[in-house]
Amino acid sequence: MDVRIGIIQSTKELDVEVGDDVTREEVLAVIETALADANGVLWLTDRRGRQVGVPTAKVAYVEVGGTAEDRRVGFGAP
């Protein structure tokens, strides 16, 4: 599942691909809990086990998408 995080005062987005063993509801719960604290850090673990942290004060938006298999590019795209 892809999680895209927009950072305040940055033109780039942070794209984290979370493992398939984590449900959408679990990811949303982690995000909501972290964003409730203005001085906290949003920590996510990607599918390779690396942890990514973003200060919640710098988060502009969070987009939770589908799995990587749902994304198709090119002639096979719906």
Buried (B, 14 or more C-beta within 10 A) or exposed (E): BBBEBBBEEEEEEBEBBBEEEBEBEEBEEBBEEBBEEEEBEBEBBBBEEEEBEBBBEBBEEBEBBEEEEEEEEEEEEE
